[in-house]
Amino acid sequence: MNIEKNLKIECNKLINSVIRYCEINNSNLNYKNIFNLISDLINKEYLGNEYLEELREVIDGYLYGRISESVLSFYLNKQFMIEIEKIDELLACLNNVSIHYTNSSSMIQKFSDNFSYPKVSVLITTFNRRRYLLEAINSFLHQDYPNIEIIVVDDCSNDGTKQMMIEMFESENRVIYMQNEINLGPGTNRLRAYSKYADGDYVIFFDDDDYLIDMNYISKAIQFHIKHPDVAFVGAGTFYEYKKNNYLKLSFINLRGVINRQEYFLKFMSNEFPKPCITTTVFKNKCLIEMNILEMEMVNDTPIFLRSLLVGDAGFIDIVAAVYRVHGGNITFNCSFDFIIENLKEKMEIKKMATTQYDSKQIENWWNHNAYITISYYLFHSAKDSRDFKNMYAWTQENCPDIYKRLFREFRWHLIKRKFTKMYNTFYSIPIKRIKRRK
């Protein structure tokens, strides 16, 4: 029996236990009792099963209003192949005790017609990810928010992306498609897409391999913007989808409401203030213009957030709204040395911009922290050989000497360990041919 079928059987058993419990204890139900029931069942029969332990956290999120019906339904169907009828039966039980966000139709203020709603420009840059791209686009077309424009900028794909876009979306007036004549790279491509097409009141920079799963999310984000006009962006949580083992992992950012721009900027990418996920972030276009987005050499996640925090506060809705795919093709795991240097130069520019708002000691501490995060991430995930390490060390020593010794000390043996691990894995993956003894 394969893993997927076994997971489906065990999840169905768990759901049936919850449904029976709700039927028997209908007059005395509360979310703590249901969560404790699920925890007891998992601890008793499935302890160590990461899929079912994650299911417990997902249902807990639903009971406490952090996960919507559409997200829970998606998760149960995607992770465990549970049929819609069974999901509806479970939802009928859980809805008696769960804490819900207000339905989006009553959240967003009403306008006279669809085009009177603030316009949301969705920028999707893509390269040779035709199948992923289709899912990303459809996840926006299925949103309940009425005034969305999706701009797809194809960075010279050769996998049939253009043909797919013509066949699927030629008659869809909410989708604009353009294809570059040459490959520009993700950062430059994103900037070009913004400069030519992003005329909405709000902007989303969306990766072509991700997709939304909360069908009311854009409505919720725009309502948050309207209620809190000083925020530069609004974000939410995600699922990480690990393609290698088909595993969905919850990722709440654990921030809620409006976060002060100064505090967030100075502590950006700390344990207290992690970097938001670009997948769920809705930016106010007015703030993007104010922070001089068109002067950026390349438009990448971290610099956009940091520049935005120079002109506005951060806002968060404590829900899960999208899926971020983790696979071998993610840009974050395949950064070149030149790409990282451009990224660091952009942070140096932000450092200059911030001098009017912060004192020199605050800025220097901020720079050392952010440079260390960027460089250590590159050395750990993307640096391929000794030349990459030497080049990075040389740049660090010249531009941020305060962190040079720490980086060198921490990564001195990293390349050697990586090579040894690769040799070890290669050796033990070779099948050993048995030699028969002569009688």
N, C-alpha and C positions, 0 to 999 in steps of 0.2 A: 504493500500500500504506500503510495507516494506521500510526501509531506503535506501537500496542499489538501488532499482528500482527508488525511488524518486530522489536520487543523479544522477543517469544516465540520467533521463529526464531533470533535471535542467542543468546539464553539457552540454548535447546536445543542449539545447536552447542557452546557452552561446556561444558554438562553432559556431552554425549557425549564431548568431549575428555578430561574428568576421568575418566569411566567407563573409557574405553579405556586411559588411563594406569594406572589402578588394576589393570586386568586384566593388563596387560603387566608391571607392576612389583610384583606381588602380594607377593613375598617381601621386598621392600625398601622398604616404604611407611612414611612418617612425615608428620606434619602440615605440617612445613616444606616438604617437597617438593611437596605438593599446593598449598599456598598460593603457592609460587613459580611453579608451573605456571600457576595462574589469573592471577597478577600479570603474568607474561610474555605470556599470551594477550591480556589486556586492554590492556596497554601497547603491544602490537604492532598490534592491530586496532581497539580501542575506546577509545583514549585520548581523554578529553574527554566520553565518554558517561557522564553522572552516574548513570544507572540501573545500568549494568553495573559501574561503579567502586564503587557502593554494594553490589552483589552480592558483590564481593570482600571487603568488610568484614564482611558478614553471614556468609559462609562461614568467614571467619577467626574470628568470634565463636563459631560452632558448633564449630569444631575445638578452640578453647580453653575450651569448656565454659560460655560466657557466653550461649549461645542454645540452647534445647531443640529436640527434634525437632518438637514441635507448632508452635513459633514459626518454624523454618526452613520447614516445610511450608506454613504460612500465607503466609509472605513470597513463596515461589516461585509459589504459586498466585495470590495477590492481585496481585503486581507484574508477573508475566510470564505468567500463565495456563498454567503448566506442569501437565500432567496428573499425577494421583496416582501412577500406575504409574511414570512417569519419576522422580518425586520419591523414591519408595521405592527405585528402582534406585540413585540417587545416594546416599541415606542408607546403603544397604548397603555402599557403598565407603567413605564417610567414617567410618562407625562403627568401622572397623578401626584408625583412627588418632586419633580425637577423644577429648577429655577430657570425661567426662560428669558432671553432677551426679547423685547417687544418686537412684534412682526415689523419688518422693514417698511411695509406699506403705510403703517401708522407713524413710523419714525421720521421719514423724510417729509419735509413740508411740501404742500401741494402747489404746483404752478399751473398756469392756464393751459399749457400744452407741453408736449415732450421737449421741444426745443427751447423752452423757457427754463428748464432745469440746467444748472451749471454743467458745462460740457467737460467731459473727461476724455483726454487724449491718451490712448494706450500705445506706447512705442515698443514694438517687438522686433529686435534685430535677430537675424537668423543666418545660419550657414550649414547646409547639408543635414538638416534635421526635419525632413518633410513630415514624418509621422508624428513626432513630438509637437511640431508647429501646429498641426491640425487640431490637436487636443487643446493647446494653449488658446487658439483663436476661439474655438467653440465654448470654452469655459467663460469667456467674456460675453459672447453672444447670448448665453443662457442666463446672464445676470438680469435681475429685475429692474435695474436702473435704466431709464429710457434714453439718455443722451450720451452714448458712448461712441467714440470713433477709434477704430483699431488701425494703426499704421504699421505695416509689415515692411521692413527694409531688408532685402535679401542681399547678402554680401557675396554675390557672384556664385551661388550654389550650382552644382552640376549633378544633383541627385533627383531631378524631376520636380523640384519645389515650385518652379514657375508654372508648369503644367497643372500641378495640383491646385495651385491658387486660382488659376483660370477656371478649372472645372468646378471647384467647390464654392468660390466666392465672387465670381465675375458679376453676378446680379445682386450681390449684397452691398447696399450703399453705405453700410457702416464700416466696411473694410476697404482700405487703400493699400495697394501693393506697388512697390518699386524695387527694381533690381539694379545693383551697382555693376558697372562694366568691368571693374577690377575689384579684387579683395582688399578692403580697407582695414580690417581688423575690428574687433568688437567695440573698443572705446571710441574710435574715430567714427565708426558706423553709427553708433548711438548718438553722437553729437550732430552728425549730418541729419539724422532722422528728426532730432529735436528742432534744429534750426529751420528745416524746410516745412515741417508739418504740425508741430505741437502748438496749436492755437487754442487749446482748451483752457478752461479756468483751472483745471487740475490735470496733472500728468502722472502716468505710471510708466516706469522703465521696466519692462517685463522680459525675462529670459525665455527663449523659445522652447526650452525643455521643461518648463514648470506649468502649473495650471491651477486655477481657482476651484474650490470645492464648496464654499459657502455661497450659495446663489444670491444672497442678499448683501454680500460684503460691500460692494461699491456704494450702495445706499447708506449703509451704516457709516462708512468712512466719510462720505460727503456730509452727512448729518453732523458728524463730529466736527468737521471743519467749520460748518455754519455756526455751530454753538460756541466754538472756540476760535475766533478769527485770528488770534496771535500765533497759532501753530503753523510751522512751515511744512510739516508732513505728519501723516497718520499711518501707523503700522499695526500689525497683528502677528499672531503666531502661525506656525506651519506644521505640517508633517514633513519629515525627511523620508524620502522613499529610496531605500538602498536597493538598487537593481540587482546586485550580486546575489542576494538571498531573499529578494522580494519581501522586504521588511519595512513596515511603516512605523516611524518613531516620532512621538509627539515632541514638539519644540515650542513651548511657551516662552515668550520673552520676559514674563513676570514683571511687567511694568503696566501701569494702568493710569488713564487720565492724562493730564498735562504735566510734562516734565520741564522744569526751568532750563532754558537754553545754555546759560553759563555753567551750571552744575553738570549738565550732560556733556557739554563740549570738553570741559577740563578732565572729566572722568570717562571719556569715550573709550569703549572696548575694555572696561574694567569689569570685575565680577558684578559690581553694582549696576553698571550701565553698559550692557553688551551692545554690539552693533545690531541694529534692526535687520530684518531680512528684506532685501529690495523687492522680493516677490510680492509682498503684501503692502508695500508702501505707496501711499497716494500723496504726491507733492502738490503744494500750491504753486501754480505757475508764476504768480507775481513774485514769490520768494526766490524762485529759480532765476528769474531775471535780475532781481535785486542783488543776488550773490554772484552775478556775472558768469553764468554758466557758459555763455558763448565765448568767453575768454579762456576756457579750459582747453588744454591740449587733447585730453581724452576724458570722456565722461564715464567714470567707474564708480562702483557703489560707495566706497568709503569717502572719497572726496566730495561726492554729492551730499552725503549726510553731514559732513563736517562744515562745508560751506553753508548749508541750510541752517545749521545751528548758530551761525554768525548773524542771521537775520530773523530767526523765529524760534519758537519753542517746539518741542516734540510732543506728539500725541499718540496714545496707544489704546486700542480696544483689546481687552483681555479675552480674545477668542482665537480659535484656529480657523484660518480662511483659505489656505492654499497648500499645495504640495511642491516641495523643492526636491527635485531628483538628484541623487548622488550616484555618479557613475564615473567611469574612467575618462570621459570626455569633458568633464567640468573644467571651465577656465581656471577656477581657483586652484586646481591641482596641476595645472600645466602652464605656469607662468614662465616666460622667458626672462633672462637677466635684463634686457632692454625694457621690457614691459614694467618690471619692478622699479627700475630707475626712474622711468617716467612717472610712475605712481608716487615715488618718494619726492620727486621734484614738485609734483602737484601739492603734496603736503607741506613742502617748504614754502610754496606760494601762499598756502592757507596760514602758515605761521606768520608771514609778513602781514597778511590781512588782519590777523587777530591782535596785532600789537596795539591797536587803538582801543581795545576792549579789556585787555589783561596786562598785568605787570610782567616784567622781563623774567622773573623767576617762575611764574606760572607758565609762561610760554615755553621756557626751556624744559621744564618738567614734562609738559605736554608733548613737545617734540621728541624728547628722548623715549617716552613711553610708546608713542605711535610709530616711531622709526623702528624701535625694537620689535614690536608686534609684526610689522610688515616684513622686516628682514629675517627674523627667526622663522616666520611662516614659509618664506621662500626657501630658506636653507633646509628646512625639514621636509617640505613637500615637493619642491620643483628643481632645486639645484642638482644637476646631473653628474658633474665630474669635478675634479680638483680645480680646474680653471674657473668654474662658476663660483666656487668657494673663495678662491684667491681674489677674484674681481670684486666680490661682495665685501670681503674684508677690507680691501683697499679703499673702496668707496666709503665704507663706514668710518674708517680711521680718519678720512679727510673731512667728512661732512657731519658726523656725530661721534666724535672721539670719546664722549662720556660713556657710551655703551659698547665701545669696541672690545675692551678686555672681557667683559661679561659674555658677549657673543662668541668670541674666540674660545673662551674657556668651555662654554656649554656645547659648542659644536665641533670641537677639535677632533673628536673621534667618531663623529656621526657618519662621515663618508666611509670610513673603514668598516664600521659596524654594518652599514648598509650593504657593502660589497661582500662581506663575510656571510651575511644572512642570505643574500642572493645565491652565493656559491653553495651554501648548505642546502637550501631548498632545491636547487638544481640537481645536486648530487643525490639527494634522497627521493627525487621524483623519477630517477632512472630505474626502470624495472630490472631486477636482478635475476639473471637466468640461472636456474638450478642445474647443477652438474650431477648426473646420475652416477652413482658408484657402481663399479663392476662387481658382479657377484663372484 
